[in-house]
Amino acid sequence: MTTNQYSPLMRLVSKILKYFLLVMLGFAIAYILSTAFNALPIAKTLLPIVVFWFQKLGIILLCLLAAAVILESWR
């Protein structure tokens, strides 16, 4: 039994997905804390920028995940 049973693309996508979700969790915690400490104007100005970038990165990540799943199924 080998330890590297998945393709390098699948391992890369899973690692990127892990850190992407951790960063999203960090931003969610920071947003909740900023509202708790009455820094809501700063959070409201940064929220559209952060959402824009998370949407773009999420779409790219989903496309990479789909490509990795297709390549794994062909293997």
BELHUJO-V882934 format. One record per helix or strand. SS is the DSSP state (@ for helix, = for strand). FROM is the first residue (numbers start at 1). TO is the last residue. If there is no record, write none. Layout:
ss: <SS	SS>
from: <FROM	FROM>
to: <TO	TO>
This chain:
ss: <@	@>
from: <8	40>
to: <36	74>
